[in-house]
Amino acid sequence: MEKGALSNLKVVELGHLIAGPYCAKLLADLGAEVIKVEEPGVGDEARRREPFLHDEAHPEKSGFFLNLNTNKLGVTLNLKSKTGKEIFLKLLKEADILVENNPPSVMEKWGLQYESLKEINPRLIMTSITPFGQSGPYRDYKATELISFHMGGIGFSTPGVVDNAAEEPPLRAGGQLAGFMAGIAGAVATMCAVFYRKATGLGEHVDVSTQEAVSSFMRSVATEYLYTKQLYGRARGSRPYMGFGGILPCKDGYVNLSPSQDHHWDGLVQLMGNPEWTKDERFKDRDSRRQHGEEIRAHLEEWTKGQNKVELAEAAQRLGFPGAPIYTMDEALNAEHLLARGFLAEIDHPEAGKIRYPGAPFKMLETPWRVIRSAPLLGQHNEEVYCRRLGYSKEKLVKLRESGVI
């Protein structure tokens, strides 16, 4: 079997919901061995989150959990017990990386701060993902996806331009973007720490703030403010450099046309059949078109409403300017291009059966991304990890289970 790019790394994950598990999943999908530690009888909170297969609320059938935990081994362990903590430290002694997204106060209560852990394993990289980081006045604040999203500054940039910004409250985008952004940031920073350790032989503590991860993805908006000291609103025309393109209505949905350059405009005019209104002196060049963007947009909307979104986008591409249909999720996941690149992966789970999942947004020819293991059942790999790797007997395992340690 081909080895993954990260097959030499051993990771312990003490994560829940999105940020920590997604960070660890990104490593696991590239070959790292990830042992996910969950609370006995309870497990990751994600196991109780919808959507559930066939609407059956079952801890082994949450699509939320199944998607975030492929390629991982799963064990149960009670870290509130002395024995549980001892076993956990044995796992960390042989690990390269610990990924966790617990409140700092909880890790301190369990005695699992980085300063303590590096005493038993100086090479350990500990990646901690929390709403606001390990320092600062908000360090111990609680947060939800909604809070992290808005405190990162995206809410007033969503859903883009509107007709009356004063009547539009801040809006969170669909899905769980803040958690995934933090997971990506955690994985990238973790790999930087791996390179540092390769050079020095020492691990380090990677401190990821979800708020900062969200803000870092908003660099264009942040740059606007830092350079201009202006807070651009969402009203049409509030960003004069954006021009008149963007999302336009079609008879079967929406299309995105972005004729920002002069040669793009020439292609658009040709595509529309050289209508008389495009010869207006006010639309003669790029700057003047920006000044009269609302008038141009009105003409464009009148025209695009009678067009098919895919045909229009493909015609725009043939004429050399950016255009794309705005997909619904079912259209995106069943698009010919994604299917041709094999983006979706089918995984067979012992309880949920065969389900398709999103794959990786990249290709690695020598060390490919792949799924070799479905998300673990709760405690599925207790015997493999505790007996075969840590040397506990099966009799001891039974006693640990009876005493609530695993």
C-alpha positions, 0 to 999 in steps of 0.5 A: 500500500502507498504511504501517505505524505504524513505516514511517519507522524503519530497524532493523539486527538482530544477534540470535539465538534469541528475545529480540533477533529477537522485539524486532525482529520486533515493530517489523518487523510494524508497518512498520519496515524490519529488516535481519537480519544473520547469520553466513555459512553458519551463520545464527541458531541458531534455524535449527537449533531444532525444530519442523521442517516434516515433521520435516526438519531444514533451516535454512529449515524451522525453525518456531522461526526462521520465526515469529520473523523475518517481515517482515525482510530477511536478509543474511550478514556476517562481523563477525570480519573487518575488511571485514565490520565496515566494512560493518556500520558502513555499515549502522549509519550510516544506521540508526535502531536496532540491536537485538542480544542478544549477550554484552557481551564479544562486542560489546566484542571486535568493537568495537561498544560503544555509545560507539563506535557513537554516534561514527558515528551520534549518532542511533542507538538501540542496544537490547541484550538480555542475560540480566542486563544491561550492569552488575552482578556477573552481567553476563558470566554465561551463561544459558539460558531455564531460568536466566533464567526461574527467576532472575526468580522465577517458578519457585515460582509455577508451576503455581499452588496444589498439594496438597503444596508441599513435594513440588513443585520449582520448575517452568518454564512451557511455551514460551520465556516469558523470551525473549519477555518480554525481547523485549517489554520491548526493543521498548517501551523502544526506542520510548520511546528513539525518542520521546526522540530525536524531542525531543532529536535524540540516540540512547541505549543501551537496556539490557534484562535478561531477568532483570528483564523476567521479574521485572517480569511478576511484579509481583503476586507481587513486591508481595506480598513487598514489602508483607507481607514474606511468601513465599506458597507454592503450597499450597492456602490459602496465599493467603487472599484468593484464595478457592476459585475457579480451575481446576476439573475438568470431564468434558471438561477444565478450567474457570476459575471466579472467583466472588470477589464476593458477586454472583458467588457468588449467580450461582454458587449459581443456576447450581448449582441452589441446592444445600442445602450453599450455605445453610451459615452458614459460607458466608454472606459473602465473608470466611467463604467465604474462610476455608472455601475448601477445603470449598467447593472440594470441593463445587465439584469434585464438581459441575463434574466432571459439566459440559461446560467450554464450556457451564459457562463460557458459563453463568457469563458469562450470570449475570455472573461470570468463567468460561472454559474452559481451552484446549489449544493446538489449542483456543485457535488454532481457537477461534471468537473468535480466528478471527473476529478474524483472529488467525492469519496465513498466510504463504507461504515459498519453502522451507516453503510456506504456514504459519499463524502467530500474529498481533498481540494488538491492532488498529490501524485506520489503520496495521494490523499485517500480514505482507508478507514471510516470514522470509528465506532465509540471505543472501537479500537480500545483493544488494538491501542491499549492491549497491542500497543500499550501492553495491557492484558485483555483482563485489565481492559475488562477491569478498566471498562468496569471501573469506568476508565475506558 
